[in-house]
Amino acid sequence: QVQVVESGGGLVQPGESLRLSCAVSGIAVRLNAMDWYRQAPGKGREFVAGISSSGSTIYAVSVKGRFTISRANTENTVYLQMNNLKSEDTAVYYCNAAKRYWGPGTQVTVSS
């Protein structure tokens, strides 16, 4: 049974940073594509960042240069480092494992 659990969300001010974590059990993150998505109020879910099994990364244009996706194989965890946060980054952030398994999400609110 595969489980995906996000954590690390919270309320921050514009310009601050947060690091989200995605803890996975049941499959190895190093062998699967791992992605972060987000869904803002009243909007559809959108792709944020992804890391392939080979370690290559890809980012949405809106976060490129500010967000960094990484993984810790021994912890079977994927991270999303978010710097210089903006109000438009406010959303529920979801982790997706292997293009198939979703976590429940973690809320990120950027507000002064």
N, C-alpha and C positions, 0 to 999 in steps of 0.2 A: 504494500500500500504506500503510495507516494503522498507525502505531506509537504506543503509549502507554507511558510509562515513569515510574514514581513514584520519588521519592527523598526523603531527609530524615528518615526514621525513626530511632529509636534508643531508648536507655534513659534515662529521666529520673525524677526524684523527684516525688512528688505536689506540686502547686502550681506546677510549672515549665511552661515553654512549648516548643513545637516548631513549625516551619513545614515542611509537606510541599509538595513540588513535583510537578507532573504535566506532563511535557514531551510534546508531541504533534507528530507529523509526518504529513502526508498529508491533513489537513483543518484548517480554520481554527477555532480555539476560539471566536473572536468570532461565528461563524455557527452554532454548534451548542450544544445543551445539554451542560453538563459537570457531572458529579456525582462526589461522593466517597461510598464505601461502606466498611464495615468488617466484619470477621468475627473474633469472639473465639473462643478455644478451645472446642470443643464446641457452638458456636452457629451459627445461620444468618447469612448476609450481611445486613446492615441498612444502610439509607440514612442518611447523615450530613448531607450538605449538597449543594445544587445551585445552579447559576447558569445562567440562560437566555441565549439569544442577545441578548435585549434588556437583559440585565444584572440582571434581578430575581433575588433570592436566596431560598432556602428552607432551613430547618434542621430537623433532628430536635429534638424537645423536650429530649432529654437533653443536647444540646450548645449549645442556643440561649443566646446571651449569653457563651459561652466560645470558640466557634469562629467564624472568619470565612473565607468563601470569596471569592476574588478571581481576576482573570485579568490577564495582561499580553499584550495583543494582539501587540505587536511581537516578543515572545519566543515567542508561541504556547504559553504555559504557564499553567496554573491552579495556584493556591496554596490551601492550607488552613492558616491560622494557628490554632494550638490553644493556648489559655491556660488557666491553672489546671487542669492535667491531673489526673485522678483515676485510681485503680487500675482502675476499671471502663472506662476508655478504652483499656485494653490490648487490642490487636487487630492484625490485618493490615489495612492501609488500602489500598483499591483506588480507582483513578480510572477513570471510565467516560466515554467520549466519544460523543456523538451517540446515546445510548441503545443503543449497539451494540458499541463496542470497549473491551476491558478491558486494563489493564496487569497486570503480574505481582504487584504489591503491594509494600508496604514495612511492616516490622514496627515497631510502637510499643509499648514496654513502660514502664508507669508503676509504679514500685516503690521503696519505701524500703529 
